Amino acid sequence: MKKAKKKIKRCIKQNKLFSNIYKILLYKKRKTTYSLKYKNKYKTDNKTILFTSFWSKKYNCNPKGIYKAMVNNSKYSDYTFVWAFVNKQKYDFLSKNKNTVLVKLYSKEYYKYCAKAKFIITNTSIPNWISFKKDQLYINTWHGKPIKKIGSNVNLDIDKSKDLKKIHKGFRKSGQKFIYIFSPAPFFTEKMATAYGLEKNSKKVIEVGYPRNDFLFTYTDADVKRIKKELKIPFGKKVILYVPTWRNYEHNKKYGYVYQEALNFEKLSKELGKDYVILFKAHNMEEKNIDASKFKDLIYDVSHVEDINELYIISDLMISDYSGAIFDYANLKRPMLYYMWDKKKYIEESRGVDFDFGELPGPIITKEKELSHAIKEHIKNFKYDSKYKKFNEKYNCLDGKDCGKKFVDNYIYHK
């Protein structure tokens, strides 16, 4: 019976018309079921908060920063903190925290807490079939400081996974649902508003630093030692972190967005010598990582590390490209290089760029052969200069050691 159902579903998906009809009917069924069985059944509990991060696949980013600011705060000692996960067992350690409940995504418990929670906090989105009551507060923290255009600001129909109209519609719908969306600095405020189809001066857009970055201002030497030990990274070597972003034009029907190997890791590691190690962190939108097993003690695939802050603090230099990671890493005032081997293609074929590359605090490298020299030179002679300072003042002016606390104190009720 199960095999027959799977076969029917596969046939439906292969036919575009049937697939669209199926999706519409499924959406209506889910929406009706949620309203009748959960939304209208459970009363809102003012002291229950539901957290999700990256579609309930991870425990990280701004929801984690907010949660950590609350879980040990006596003001919230009688609150219930609910985390929803695809793989609940992976995060059992959170159950040790006071008043913390774990639920499996799309389970009955998940829907129950969606209906009960006063605050729903996520860094991506909540399924469209889940509608909120008037006394519920849905907060979208977002998950990065965008170099690329996002949402309704995207004007090129080139995304291989979904068409432009669906992107715009999805963001506008989300903009109608949440009560707040984070802006990490004044520069980003208008961009976040228009991305979600809101007025440029919408009160829904709140200027707060990113709670996820609090750790970058509060970490200790003990944290650095612990993380290096956990990842088996040798002490005494210079650590280079490579964090490329995803390319919307590199899409595979089977795997989704796929990392294109732009670096010859073996060659680069030989050029750098035994005093360096390279950490490779794939973007969460990409499914395929590198095979680092053949580069023992030289290349470490750290794509599995959920909290990228742990990689930032153990790195002496970061190599990136068009990734929002450059903003967060800049809080550490450490050297950065930008390996933009496909700069022309990216500008012409990506979703559009909202950033002047001339502001980057560090050199742009377009040829692989120049990388090893640039790494050595930038580590040896790096200075936190006026250009770097100006970059931080513009893009990281709200980040600090207690953004989580400031957000909670100003936007979470604790009566």
Secondary structure, 3 states (H helix, E strand, C coil): CHHHHHHHHHHHHHCHHHHHHHHHHHHHHHHHHHHHHHHCCCCCEEEEEEEECCCCCCCCHHHHHHHHHHHCCHHHCCCEEEEEECCHHHHHHHHHCCCEEEEECCCHHHHHHHHHEEEEEECCCCCCCCCCCCCCEEEECCCCCCCECCHHHCCCCCCCCCCHHHHHHHHHHHHHHCCEEEECCHHHHHHHHHHCCCCCCCCCEEECCCHHHHHHHHCCHHHHHHHHHHHCCCCCCEEEEEECCCCCCCEECCCEECCCCCCCHHHHHHHHCCCEEEEECCCCCECCCCCCHHHCCCEEECCCCCCCHHHHCCCCEEEECCCCHHHHHHCCCCCEEEECCCHHHHHHHCCCECCCHHHCCCCEECCHHHHHHHHHHHHHHCCCCHHHHHHHHHHCCCCCCCHHHHHHHHHCCCC
